[in-house]
Amino acid sequence: MTQVDILVLGAGPAGMAAATEARARGFSVLVLDENAQPGGQVHRAVEARLKKSAVEARPAKDGQDRDGARLAAAFRASGADYRPDATLWAVEPEGKVFWSEGGAARSASARRLILCAGATERPVPIPGWTLPGVMTVGAAQIALKTAGLLPEGKAWIAGQGPLLWLYANQVVAKGGRVEGIIDLSPPGGLARAAWHLPNALRAPEYLAKGLAWQQRIRNAGIPIRRATRLVAEGDGRLERIVIDGWSRPAELLLLHDGVVPNTQVTRAIPGCAHDWDAGQRCWKPRLDDWGNTTVEGVMVAGDSGGIGGARVAALAGRLAAIEAARALGRLTADQRNAEAGRIRLEWKRQRAPRRFLDALFPPLPEAAIEDGTIVCRCEEVTAGKLRGAVALGCLGANQTKAFTRAGMGACQGRICGPAVHGVIAQARGVDPATVDPFRTRFPTKPLTLGELAALAEA
């Protein structure tokens, strides 16, 4: 079995920064990443894009790409044992982990785990969202970043949140076009967010960037329409959308309602406590100021510990690595505090706009999910079935598995989890913090018998 000082899950901003910092301190580091290249979602395929810019003799104008390129270059040069296309599926006590790579299961033992699993998109269950032709903004952004694919035909973007506006700008910058943007964000956003504006102005670049995104969309002549109800319709695939009773032809509909921490692994680790984040309306692991969970030796950094964005994630990764150095005896607590001082100050500054953004773009209300709308796509469970289960005495997401099979499909609740949890809380009329989320169990990802057999041969 491979023995390492630190195992990092994920090669996004947090993972790359954590691995680079740990290697600079002389630790052996193993990095497992499901993607083929480092970068995560935010910096996906950044190395290829920067290489193309260099060949074309034009500097990268995107500040996000420049950040990603610096992180990726430092990570590549760090000497970390980087394993792309590797899927972690189990964590055992004492830092033993299992993953699949190259069609075979493998294992390693680490003195410290830093989990940087990133975020997942919150589902937007509207009538017709399971039709071919309806997908998420995040999926469309992957296609854009990795293959340069732009929306074609009569394409619409709907929902709310910063990523929606970022993607629309990326499409326009590449010469693409969409029919319109349907803003589903709850009214009164500015009034809700105003209380947090003074603190948000500690990092004014984020607010300026958001305003510039919206202005560019208007300058491009793309209509923006506010709506409260959206329906996707078609015979076998998307043919039209209905916006508050107003019908328009559509061949592609991209949905987005913000992102939530990816807690699939941490929720499966026994003793790893999670708390309800009322501002972001999601569950996240309970962490101390350094990223330590309630399980000794297990740390979390980046968006999987709470949504903050790419720069916040990278800083959190560095802080986690410095704390790992203290835990493994390379630094005293005083040395750790001194070395992390400036990083923590910048981390706090970069996080300053978060409450403002959370208030401006709250998740869409579960009460708006109609009874006939499918919530769990794998098992085709509707919101009405979930509410019916509550009427029969179902109290939490895990009980819905017995009542409806929601969350028992191939995705194991990764897609539907936030919506199932929210619908149950809404139907019961209680604080979502009092409703248990789905419990996950290892293996957290599909595993073949052939892959598992490789462990016995090792």
N, C-alpha and C positions, 0 to 999 in steps of 0.2 A: 504494500500500500504506500502511495506517495505521502511523504511527511513534509509539511510546510509550516512556516511561522504564521502566515496570514493568507486566508482564502477570500477573494473578493468575488461576489456575484454581480455580474453586469459590467459592461464597458461603456456606459454612458458617462456623462460629465462627472458624477460622483465617483463611479468606479475607477475611471481613468485617473482622477486626481488622487484618490486614496492609494491606488497601486503605485503611482509615481512617488508620492510622499513616503510610503513605506519602504520602497526600494532605495530611496535616497538615504534612508536610515539603516540600511544594511540587512533588511529582513528578506527572507525568501517569500515570494508572493506568487500565488496561483490565481489567475483570473479566468472565470468561466463566463461565457457570453453566448446567448442563443443566436446572435446575429453573425453574419459572415465578416463584418468589419467593425472596428470600434467606432463609437459615436453615440449609440443609443438613438432614440427617436429624434431628439432635437438636432444632433449633429450627424444624422444618418448620411452615409456616403460622402462625408465632408472631404475625405482624402481624394476621392475621385474627382469631385468638383473643383478642388483647388489645383489638382494636376491638370485638369482641362483648362483652367484659367491661365496656368503658367504656359502651356503649349500655345494658347492663343495670344500670349503676351499681353494679357489684361489683368490688372490686380483685382482681387475679390473685393466687391463693394459691401457685401453683407457682413456686418460686425459679428453676427452670430457664427458665420462660417470662419471668420478669423479666430474667434474664441475656440471653436472646435478644432481648428487646425493646430493651434498651439497646444491644446490638451493632447491631441492625438500624437503629435510629434514627440512631446515629452514622454508620453506613455510608451510609444514604440522604442524610444531610446533607453527606457528605464531598466530593461532586462527582466521584466516580469514574465513569468511563464503564462503566456496568453493562449487560451484555448477558444477560438471561435467555433460557432456551430455546436456548442456544448449546452445541453439542457439539464440543469440540476433538478432532481426530483425527490430527494430526501435528505434530511439532516437528522443525525442521531446525537445523543449526549456526548460530551467530551470532544465536540468539533469534528465528528466523522460525517462526511458528506458523500453523496452518490450522484452521479450524473451520467448521461448518455452522450457518446461522441463517436462518430464514425461507425454507427451501427452496433456499438458495444457499450455496456455499462462499465463504469469505472468508479473508483473510490479514492478518497484521500482523507488524511487527518490533519487538521489545522489547529494551531494554538489559539487562533482568533479568527472569527468570521465577521466580515463586513458586507452586509447585504445591501446592494444598490440596485434593486429590481425596477426602479422607476415608477411610472404611473400607467394607468389604463384609462381609456375613454369611458365616461359615464354614458350608459345607454340612453337613447331618446325614443321610448316606445310610443309611436304614433300609429294610428290605423294605416296599415299597408307598409310598415317599415321592413317587413320580411320579403317584399317583392324584389326580384332581380332588377337592378338599376338604382336601388337605394343602398347607400353605404355610408361609412363615417368619414368625417373630414380627415381624421388621422390616417385612415387607410389610403385616402386619395393623396395625402401628403407624402406617404411612403412611395407611392407610384411616381410622384413628381420628382422626389429627391433621388430615387434609385434608377429610374428609367426615363426621366424627363417627360412623363406622360401628363398631358393637360386634359381637362374636361372637354368633351366634344358634344356637339348637338345642343339640345336645349337642356342646359345644366343649371341647377339651382343649389344654393347653399342656405341651410336653415338651422336655427338654434341660437346659441349665445355663447359668449366667452372669448377671451383673447385669441385663442388658436383659430377661431373662425375668421377673424379679421386678418390675422397673419397669413393664413393660407390664401385668402382672397387676394392679398397683395402679392404673394408669390406667383399666383396665376397671372395676374396683370403684368407683373414684371417680366414674365416669360412670353408675353404676347398672347396670352389666353383671354378667354371671355366667358362670363356666366350671365345667364338671363336676369338674375337678380338675387339679392340677399333678403331672406325672411328673418327678421329679428323677433325671436320668441321670448326675449328676456322680460321678466316681470316688470311692470311699470314702477316708476318711483325710484329708479336706481340711483340717480344723483343725490336725491334726498337721503337715501339710506347711507350712501358712501360719504357724504359731506363731513360727517363726524370724524372720519379717518383721514381726511385730506391733509391736515397739517403734518401728520406723521409720514404720509406717503410722499410728501415733498422733500423728504430727506434723500430720496432717489428719484428726482424729477424726470430723469431720462426715460423711465418706463411710461409715465403718463404722456410725455411728449411723443413717444413712439406710437402709443395707441391712438392718439389724436391724429397723427400723421397717416396712419393706416386707414382710418375712416375717411379722411379727406381725399386720399388718393383714389379710393373706391368711388367717391362722388365725382372726382375729376375725370374718371374713366367713363362716366356716364352709366354706371351700373346702378339700377334702381334699388333702393333699400325700403322695405315695407315692413312695418310692425304688424304683428298678428298674434292672436291668442289660440287659434286652432288650426292645425295643419293635417291634411290627410293625403296619403299617396294612393293612387288608384291605377288600375290597369288589368288587362286580361292576360295573366301569365307573366307579365313584366310591367314595369312602370311606364305609364302612358300620359299621365297628367297628375297635377297636384291641385288640391282645393284649399285655398287660404281664406279662412273665415267666410266660406261660401262662394269664393271667387275662384273659378277654375282656369287653369292655364296648362298648355301642353308641356310635358317634361319627359326627358329621356334619362336624366341622371339627377338624383337628389342626394346631397351630402349633408349629413346631420352631425350636430355637435352640441354637447351640453357640459363642457368642462371635462376635467380629468380628476381621478381619485388615486390615492396611493395603491400600488400593487402589493397587497398583503397576503397573497396566496401562500407564500412560504412561511412567513412569520406566524400566521394564524394556525399553521400545522405544527409548530414547535411547541411541545408541552411546556406550560408555565410562562409563555411569552404573552404578557398582558397587552390588551389594546383598549384604547379610549375613543369615545365619540367626540369628533370635532364639530361643534355646533356651527362654526363659521363656514366650513367647507362641506358640512353635512356628509361626513364619511367617517369610517373607522381608520385609525392609524395606530401603529405600535407605541406603547408607552416608552418614552426615551428620556434619559437625563440630558444635561447640557452638552454631553460629549457624544451622544449617539448610542449609549449603552442601553440595551433592552433589559427586561427583568430576568433574563436568562444569562448566567455568567458566561462570558466569552462570545456572546452574540451581539453584534452591533448593526445598526441601520444608518445609512446616509443617503441623502438626496430625496427625491420626490416620494419614494416608498415610505418615508417617515413623515410625510406632510408636504403638500404641494408648495413649492417655492420658486421653481424656475431653474434654468440651467446654471446660471452663475451662483445662485444660492447652493445648488446641489454640489458644484465643484468645490466650493468653500467647505461645505459640510463633509465632503470626502476627505479633505486635508485634515480637518479637525479630528475626524474619526481615526485617521492613521496616527496622528500625534498622540491621541489617547491610547491607542493600541501600543505605541512605544512605551508609554508609562506602565500599562498593564503588564507588558512583557519584560519590564525591568531595565529598559534603556534610558528612561528619563524618570526623574523624581516628579512629584506633583508640582512643585514650585517651578521646575524647569519646563514642564508641560505648559503651565499657565503663562510663563514668560514668552515661550516660543509661539504660542497660539494667540497672544493678545491682539495683534494687528489683524490677523485673519478673522477673529471673532468680531471685531469692530466692523469690518467690511461685511461680514455675514449678516450682522444686525441691520446695517444700512441697506443692503440689497433686499432684505426681507421687509423693509419698512412699508412698501406699497401693498403688501399682501392683504391686510384687512380691508383696505379700500377696494381692491379688486374683488374680494369675496363678497362684499356688500353690493358692489355694482353688478356682479354677475352671479347671483345665487342660483342653485340648481332649479330646474323647472319643477313646479309642485306636482307631487304624485297624485293629488286629487284630480288633476286634469287628465290622467290616464284613464281612458274609457274602458268600461267593463269588457267590451269585445276585443280589446287590443291585446295581442300576444306580448307577454313580458319575458317568459322563459322560452327562447327560440328552440332550444334543443328538444324540449318535451312539449312544446306548443301549449303552454299554460297561459291562460289569459288573466288579466287583472281581475275580472269578474270571478274566476275560480279562486284566486287568492283571497278576495274579500269574502267569498262564500265559505272558505276554510276558516277564516277568522270568526265568522258567525257561528261556526260549529265548535269553536273553542281553541283554534290554533293561535298560539301566543307569539311564536317566533319563526325565523326563517328556517331553522332546522326542522321544526315540526311540519313545515309545508312539504317536506320531502315525503312524509307519510301520507299527507292529505292529498297532494297534487303531483308529486314527483318533480316539482320545480327545483332546479339546481342539481339534478342527478344526471344530466346529460354529459356529453363529451367535454364541455368547457368547465364542468364542475363549479358552476356559479360565477365564473370570472366575468362573464358578460352581464348576466341578469342580476347578480347579487345586490348591487345598490338599489335597483328598482324594486326587487322583491321585498327587501328590507323596508324601503320607504312606503310601499303600498300597505304592508302589514301595519306599520306604525300609524299611517293615516286612517286605515280602517278601524283600528282599535281606539284612535283618538288619544294616543299617548306620546310622550317624548321618545323620539327615536333611540335615545341613549338607553332606554329600558328594554329595547327589543334586541334579542340576540341575533347576530349576523350568522351567515353560513359558517359552520366549522369545516375546515379543510383537513384532509389527511394525506399522508404520504402513501404512494407517490402522487405528487401534485400535477404531474404531466403524464400523458399516456406512455406506457412502457411495454415493450414486447418481451415475450419469453426468450427470444433469441438474444436480445440485449442483456437480459438478466443472467442468462447462462454464461455470459462472458466473465462474470464475477468469479464463478467457480473455477474457470480456467486460468484466471490470473495468478 
